[in-house]
Amino acid sequence: MPKKVSIIIPTYNRAHLILTTLESIRNQDYINWECLIVDDHSTDNSIAVISEFIKKDNRFSLHIRPANRSKGANACRNYGFELSNGFYIQWFDSDDIMTQNHISSLIKAIIVKKLDFAIGDTYNFIEGKGLVGKPYNFDRQGSILNANNFGKQSIGCITDDFLGKREILKNIKFNEVLTDGDEYNLFIQLLHENKNGDFVNSVLTYRRLHKNTLSNREGLTDMEYYIKVATIKYLTFQDIEKYQNNELLCWFLAGYMQYSFKICLEGEFPPFIINSIIQISKYFGNIKAANFLTAIIFGRYSGRGYKFLKKATRY
């Protein structure tokens, strides 16, 4: 019997989209799977729609995020992982579509190459317009899969692309504070823990783009976007500090400083400002920490200070 795959899907108000996703899972040519759908307290008729669908196949199960867990897709993913029992783990989003050979192709790569995880490829699509490019474009056969390359975004993947052995995920989880950059944060942690993976050079997912796509910047003000990126960079810095990868830690801190300065130019102070100065002093030195503090004060109150920022972020 092929080993079981646990497919974990967080969902919120996707009643109009999720059935297409679930149908693509039911049509997989790899049949030994369970699909745990974790609803984040939807306010539409998602529960009714999903409940009716899963009557047709007992490999699907519906769960509600416990009230004592943080709201958001990441808490739902972590909760689903805790409930799951598959040998392999596959996260997937509730508005995307698997090709029929999605699971089998990734597992074949793991078995043939003796890997712990495999990462497929994805096309973006817009309903009524068709394919509109890929989330990431790079040489999938020549690129080196490691934390530094992933962190600096010379390579990449989305949540749907990953399938791996459960055992390699025991020491990491999705950061439940983050609402964006979740897979980015998790996979950087994973690549510090385990490098025994590879890219599969096949499109195995169709990722739906629409106005409510979580990673969509449309509708965000510049301030909201800068805060989002600064938050991703600082929280990811915190999550990987235990790995003592100074090159990547400094890269994230420098990025945090750059977006923090942009926030100040928009008239606000950035998140994590006190803790960040302590960390900048630790990794960059007291003088550069002082330059950063000077830059954000000048930026906030006079719209200037770039020369201090440049001195602070040089490493």
N, C-alpha and C positions, 0 to 999 in steps of 0.2 A: 504494500500500500504506500503510495507517495505520501510524504510528510505533509501535515496540515499547515495551511497558511491562515493566519488571522488577519483579516482586512478590517481596519478600524476607520470609521467615517464619522467625523463630527458634523453636525448639521444645525442650522438655525434658519427658519423661515424659507425653506427650499422646497416647499410642496410642489411648486410649478416646475421644478428642475430635477429633483432627486430620483424620480422613477426612471429616467433615461440612464442615470448613473447605475442604479441597482440592476436594471435590465442588462447593462453591459457586463456586470459582474456575474449575473446568472448565466450568461452565455459563454463564460470562459471555457476553454478546452482543457484546463486543469480543474479537476472537479473536487479535490479534497481541500475545502476551505470553509471557514466560518466568517461571517461578516457581521461585525458589531457596529450598529448605528447608535451614536450617542447624541441625543437631542439636547440642545442648550436652552431649553425652555422656550420653544418656538411659540409665537403668538398667532401664527396662521394655522392652517389645518394639516400641518406636517404629520402630526401624530396619527391622525385618522388615515391619511394617504399611505403612510409607511406601514401602518398596522395591517391595512387591507392587502398591500402588496406581499408582505412577508408570510401571509397565510399559505402562499403557493410553494414556499420553499423553507424548510426548517433549518437551513444553514444560516439564514438571516435571523438576527435578534435585535430588538429595540430596547434601548436603555435611556434613562433620563439622568442628566448630570445631577448628582446630589446637591442639595441646597447649600451644603457647607463647603462646596468646592467653588473656586473662582469661576466667574462667568468667562466664557470664551472658548475658542476652538482648542487651544492648547490644554486646558484642563480636561476637556472632553477626550482628547487624544490620550492623555495620561491615564484617565479613568478607564477608557477602553482597553488600554494595554494591561492594566491591572486585572481586568475581567477575562482577558483572552487566554487561550491555552495552546495556540499553535506553535509549531517548531519555527516557523518563519513569521515575520511581521511585515505587513504592507499597509502603510497609511494611504488614505485616498480622500479626495475632497468631494463634497456632495453635489457639485455641479459639473464634474468632469466625466470623461468617458474612457473606459479601457478598450483597447483592441482585443479581439478574441484570444490572441496568444500572449497577452500582457504577462500574466503570471508564469506561464510555462516557459516563456523566453528568458525571463530573469532567473528562474530556478535552473534551467538548463545551463546558463552561464556559470552559476554558482557551483554546480556539480562538475561540469567539464573542466573548469579552470581551478577547482578546489578553492573557492572563495568563501568569505563570510557574508558578503553582500554584493549586490549588483545594482547598477543605476541605468535605467532606460532613458529614452529621449522622448520629447513632447513637441507637438504642434499646437499653437494657439489657434482658436477659431472663434468667429462671431456668428451667431445664428443669422442665417439669411445672406451672409457675406462669404462664408467659407473660411479657408485657412488664411491666417494673417501673420505667418512667421513663427519663430520659436522663442521661448523664454531665454535660451542661452545658445550662442553659436561659438563653437571652438572645435579644435581638432580632437575628436573623441578617441581616436586611435593613438595619437602621438602625445597627448597631454598626460602629465603626471598627476595622479590623484593623491593629494596630500592636504593637510590642514592649511598650510601657508598659501598654496595656490587657490584653494577654495575660499579662504578668508579674504584674499585680495582680489577675488572674483575674476581670475583668469580662467577658471572653470566654474561650473555651477549645475544645479539641478533644482527641481521643485519637489514638494512633498510626495507627489504621486509617483515620482521616478524610482524611489528607493524600495527595494525588497531585501531583507536580510535575516540572519538567524537571530532568534530571540535572545540567545545568550550574550550577544555582543552589546545589547542595549540595557543590561541590568544596572549599569552605573550612571546612566544619563537619562534625562527626561526633557520634555518641552518646557521652556520657561513660561510659566503661567502669567507673568506680568506683561509679556510681549503680546501685542495684537498683530504685529507685522514682523516679517523677517524670522518667523518661527523655525522654518526648516533650515534656514541659513545658520541660525544659532545652534540648532541641534546637530547638524552635520559637521560643523567645525569641532564640536565636542567629540563626536563619533570618530572623526579622522585623527584626533589625538589619541583616542583609545585603541583604534584598530584601522590599519591601512590595507587590510587584505580584501580589497574590493576592486571592481573594475567597471568601466562603462560598457554598455551594450549599444552598439551602433545601429539601433532600430527604433523607429517611432512606435511607442507602445501606449501612448496616452494622447487624448485630445482635450486640451484645456480650454474651457469656455471663458471668454472674456465678456463681461457685461458691467453695467454701472455699479453693481454691488459686489464685484470681485474684491476680495479682501486686500489684494496688493495694488488696487487701482488708485492712482494719484489724483485722478479727476475729481474735482469738488473740494480738494484740500487747498487751504491757503498756503502761501509760502511758509508762514510761521508753523502751521500744523505739520507740514512736510519736514521742516528742519528739526522740529521736536521729535518727530517719529524716527528720523535717521540717527539723531544724537542718542536717543534712548536705545535703539538697536545696538549701536556701537558700544555704549557704556555697559549695558547689561551683558553683552557677549564678552566684553573684556572681563567682567566679573566672573562669568561662568567658566572661562578658560584659564583664569589666573593659576589654578591649581596645577596646570601642566607646565608652568615655568617656561613658556615659549616667548622669550623676551622680544624677539623680532615681531611676532604677531601682536603681542600685547602693546608694544609701542605704536604699531600701525593703527590699532583700534583707538588708542588714546589720542593720537594725532588727528584721526578723523573726528573723534568726539569734540576736540578743541575747535576744529574748523567749523563744524556745524553749530557749536555753542556760540561762536563769534557771530555767525549769521543770525542766530536768534537774538542776540544782543542788538544787532543793527536794526532788527524789527521792533525793538523796544521792550524786550523782556529778558529776564535772566534764565539761563538754561536749567534743565533738571540735573540733579545730582552734583550741584556745583561745589558744595563743601567737600564731599567725599572725593570728587574728581581731583581737586587741588592736592589733597593728601596723596592720591595715587600718582599724579603727575610729578610731584616732588620725589616720590619713591623711584620712579622709573626714568625720569628725565633730569632730576636734580632741582634744587631749590631755586636756582636762578631762572630756569625755564618756567617753573611753576609761578614765580613772581611775574614773569613776562606775560604768562597766560592771564593771570588775575588782572594785570594792568590793561591787557587788550580788551577783556570783557567789560571792564569799568569804562574805558574810553569808548568802546563800541556802544554800550548801553546809553551813555549820557551825551556823547558828542558825535557819534557816527564815525569815529576814527579808531585807530589802534592796530591797523593791519601790520605795521612793521614789528610791533610787539608779538603779534600772533605768529608771524614768520619766524621770529627768534625762538619762540616757545616750541613750535612743532618740528623744528629741524632736529633730526636724529640720524 
